[in-house]
Amino acid sequence: MFRYWEDTAIYPIDPERLDLAREFRSCIRGPHSEDLRFLLHRMRATQIRGKYALVIVKPFKEWRIGRITERNQPIEAVDDRIFDNLDEAEWAVFKLRWKDLTGQDLNL
């Protein structure tokens, strides 16, 4: 279980820490190292508006990536991709959040 640390909301993401991205890619559901848990918490602790999220197209079968807009408004589709593998969808969101927070593409 993740323990709460006050400074995780400001935990900087080092774009050189590709080892953390590789760790996530190899085991998306965990368990994760402490450094990766900090990174994921930082990615997930961003403001709600503009955050990437997975949208269920068909329960347990298909997902797409959306972006949260205003409160009580529909989530906007990011593109036309439909994922039939939840891990691949999670990885795609991870890469988008990485780009947003580091300014660099994640090409692994």
Residue frames as qw, qx, qy, qz and C-alpha x, y, z in Angstrom:
[[0.000, 0.889, 0.459, 0.000, 0.00, 0.00, 0.00],
 [0.388, 0.535, -0.028, 0.750, 1.25, 3.49, -0.82],
 [0.394, -0.588, -0.420, 0.567, 2.11, 5.62, 2.19],
 [0.166, 0.940, 0.225, 0.197, 1.30, 9.31, 1.92],
 [0.578, -0.218, -0.035, 0.785, 4.30, 11.65, 1.77],
 [0.070, 0.844, 0.242, -0.473, 3.73, 15.40, 1.84],
 [0.060, -0.649, 0.416, 0.634, 6.37, 16.16, -0.77],
 [0.488, 0.158, 0.798, 0.316, 5.11, 13.72, -3.43],
 [0.370, 0.824, 0.411, -0.125, 2.85, 16.34, -4.99],
 [0.163, 0.933, -0.252, -0.200, 5.96, 18.31, -5.90],
 [0.736, -0.251, 0.556, 0.293, 8.13, 15.29, -6.65],
 [0.310, 0.686, -0.380, -0.537, 10.01, 16.22, -9.83],
 [0.927, 0.234, 0.292, 0.017, 10.07, 13.78, -12.72],
 [0.234, -0.628, 0.573, 0.472, 13.57, 13.27, -14.08],
 [0.779, 0.508, -0.093, -0.356, 13.23, 12.52, -17.81],
 [0.302, 0.570, -0.764, 0.003, 16.52, 10.61, -17.59],
 [0.428, -0.199, 0.800, -0.370, 14.96, 8.01, -15.24],
 [0.643, 0.205, -0.504, -0.539, 13.94, 5.71, -18.07],
 [0.208, 0.084, -0.951, 0.211, 14.52, 2.82, -15.69],
 [0.313, 0.211, 0.612, -0.695, 11.28, 3.81, -13.95],
 [0.626, 0.361, -0.168, -0.670, 9.38, 3.86, -17.22],
 [0.484, 0.257, -0.819, -0.170, 10.80, 0.44, -18.08],
 [0.032, 0.013, 0.883, -0.468, 9.80, -0.86, -14.65],
 [0.511, 0.296, 0.330, -0.737, 6.24, 0.36, -15.15],
 [0.602, 0.386, -0.460, -0.525, 6.11, -1.10, -18.66],
 [0.361, 0.210, -0.908, 0.013, 7.27, -4.50, -17.45],
 [0.247, -0.346, -0.858, 0.288, 4.82, -4.70, -14.54],
 [0.134, -0.465, -0.234, -0.844, 2.02, -2.19, -14.96],
 [0.637, -0.595, -0.320, -0.371, -0.04, -3.43, -12.02],
 [0.294, -0.730, 0.501, -0.360, 2.90, -3.68, -9.63],
 [0.459, -0.794, -0.179, 0.356, 4.43, -4.25, -7.25],
 [0.418, 0.809, -0.041, 0.412, 6.42, -1.08, -7.86],
 [0.583, -0.007, -0.347, 0.734, 9.61, 0.29, -6.36],
 [0.204, -0.709, -0.387, 0.553, 9.39, 3.29, -4.05],
 [0.122, -0.340, 0.294, 0.885, 10.77, 5.61, -6.75],
 [0.086, -0.247, -0.745, -0.614, 8.16, 4.43, -9.25],
 [0.198, -0.664, -0.706, 0.148, 5.40, 4.84, -6.67],
 [0.161, -0.602, -0.114, 0.773, 6.51, 8.46, -6.18],
 [0.030, -0.125, 0.551, 0.824, 6.52, 8.99, -9.94],
 [0.142, -0.430, -0.822, -0.345, 3.03, 7.48, -10.37],
 [0.194, -0.696, -0.547, 0.424, 1.68, 9.52, -7.50],
 [0.113, -0.464, 0.136, 0.868, 3.09, 12.67, -9.11],
 [0.047, -0.081, -0.710, -0.698, 1.50, 11.73, -12.44],
 [0.231, -0.534, -0.798, -0.156, -1.85, 11.06, -10.84],
 [0.271, -0.628, -0.451, 0.573, -1.81, 14.10, -8.55],
 [0.146, 0.067, 0.283, 0.946, -2.02, 16.69, -11.32],
 [0.386, 0.229, 0.236, -0.862, -5.05, 18.93, -11.64],
 [0.570, 0.325, 0.740, -0.149, -8.19, 17.21, -12.87],
 [0.531, 0.790, 0.101, -0.291, -8.88, 19.47, -15.85],
 [0.402, 0.751, -0.497, -0.164, -6.76, 18.30, -18.76],
 [0.436, -0.398, 0.804, -0.075, -5.80, 14.98, -17.14],
 [0.492, 0.210, -0.741, -0.406, -5.65, 11.91, -19.36],
 [0.591, -0.109, 0.647, -0.469, -7.96, 9.08, -18.39],
 [0.016, -0.013, -0.940, -0.342, -9.15, 5.78, -19.77],
 [0.601, 0.121, 0.096, -0.784, -12.71, 5.60, -20.98],
 [0.443, 0.053, 0.895, -0.030, -14.49, 2.27, -21.13],
 [0.397, 0.198, -0.486, -0.753, -15.90, 1.58, -24.58],
 [0.820, -0.152, -0.458, -0.308, -16.98, -2.01, -23.87],
 [0.600, -0.653, 0.371, -0.275, -16.67, -3.21, -20.26],
 [0.737, -0.373, 0.553, 0.110, -13.61, -5.45, -19.76],
 [0.778, 0.340, 0.450, 0.276, -12.94, -5.44, -23.53],
 [0.469, 0.549, 0.218, 0.657, -12.24, -2.01, -25.04],
 [0.324, -0.757, -0.201, 0.531, -10.83, 1.29, -23.81],
 [0.465, 0.669, 0.137, 0.564, -9.86, 4.60, -25.34],
 [0.427, -0.213, -0.279, 0.833, -7.95, 7.59, -24.05],
 [0.027, -0.860, -0.400, -0.315, -9.83, 10.71, -23.11],
 [0.305, 0.173, -0.300, 0.887, -9.03, 14.01, -21.52],
 [0.187, -0.662, -0.651, 0.322, -11.06, 15.42, -18.64],
 [0.131, 0.529, 0.211, 0.812, -12.57, 18.83, -19.39],
 [0.270, -0.387, 0.227, -0.852, -14.84, 20.98, -17.27],
 [0.225, 0.056, 0.848, -0.477, -16.84, 19.60, -14.36],
 [0.549, 0.423, 0.588, -0.417, -20.04, 17.86, -15.45],
 [0.519, 0.649, -0.307, -0.465, -18.90, 17.82, -19.07],
 [0.987, 0.153, 0.056, 0.008, -18.14, 14.73, -21.17],
 [0.564, -0.504, 0.479, 0.446, -14.57, 13.52, -21.42],
 [0.514, 0.737, -0.246, -0.363, -13.06, 14.43, -24.79],
 [0.954, 0.111, 0.189, 0.203, -11.55, 11.65, -26.89],
 [0.328, -0.695, 0.399, 0.501, -7.84, 12.20, -27.50],
 [0.182, 0.387, -0.710, -0.560, -7.71, 10.19, -30.73],
 [0.795, 0.095, -0.247, -0.546, -9.44, 7.31, -32.51],
 [0.320, 0.288, -0.894, 0.123, -7.41, 4.48, -30.98],
 [0.835, -0.341, 0.005, -0.432, -9.35, 1.69, -29.32],
 [0.055, 0.477, -0.853, 0.204, -7.38, -0.62, -27.02],
 [0.860, -0.178, -0.343, -0.333, -8.38, -4.22, -26.47],
 [0.741, -0.077, -0.493, 0.449, -5.65, -4.71, -23.87],
 [0.374, -0.910, -0.177, -0.038, -5.89, -2.75, -20.62],
 [0.676, -0.466, 0.143, 0.553, -2.12, -2.84, -20.02],
 [0.462, 0.282, 0.375, 0.753, -1.47, -1.30, -23.43],
 [0.088, -0.840, -0.344, -0.410, -4.04, 1.40, -22.70],
 [0.571, -0.791, -0.064, 0.211, -2.43, 2.14, -19.31],
 [0.661, -0.170, 0.255, 0.685, 1.00, 2.32, -20.97],
 [0.277, 0.574, 0.389, 0.665, -0.31, 4.80, -23.55],
 [0.307, -0.907, -0.214, -0.193, -1.68, 7.04, -20.76],
 [0.703, -0.549, 0.069, 0.448, 1.63, 6.76, -18.88],
 [0.561, 0.135, 0.314, 0.754, 3.51, 7.97, -21.99],
 [0.044, 0.763, 0.342, 0.546, 1.14, 10.92, -22.47],
 [0.500, -0.858, -0.114, 0.014, 1.47, 11.97, -18.84],
 [0.730, -0.279, 0.162, 0.602, 5.27, 11.58, -19.07],
 [0.392, 0.435, 0.322, 0.744, 5.31, 13.93, -22.07],
 [0.203, -0.868, -0.279, -0.357, 3.10, 16.48, -20.26],
 [0.613, -0.783, -0.007, 0.103, 5.28, 16.50, -17.14],
 [0.676, -0.364, 0.310, 0.560, 8.75, 16.25, -18.72],
 [0.320, 0.795, -0.166, -0.488, 8.23, 17.81, -22.14],
 [0.055, 0.472, -0.821, -0.315, 9.89, 14.76, -23.69],
 [0.846, 0.104, -0.315, -0.417, 8.50, 11.85, -25.65],
 [0.588, -0.392, 0.694, -0.138, 8.96, 8.43, -24.09],
 [0.727, 0.452, -0.414, -0.309, 10.25, 6.13, -26.81],
 [0.354, -0.390, 0.838, -0.140, 10.73, 2.69, -25.26]]
